[in-house]
Amino acid sequence: MKKVIEVEGMCCARCAERAEKKLRLLEGVSGAKANYRKKLIFVESDLPDAALAECVTEAGFEVKNVRPRKGIFG
């Protein structure tokens, strides 16, 4: 399932890379791409939202919301 994680505290490309790497280490995450300008992380995973949020929090960011990704390319 494709999800979007809205975060605070991601201010540069290095922060985005840190969030992506941390998520990709989780068993059950097949992809992660962060956009620090939009403060979003796009994730493909079967894990529950709480597990994804915990991982991002451990990486040093505040999670505002985790939601399903919608759209024609979703």
ABEGO torsion letter per residue (X at the ends): XBBBBBBBGBABAAAAAAAAAAAAABBGBABBBBBAAAGBBBBBBABBAAAAAAAAAAAGBBBABBBBBBEAAX
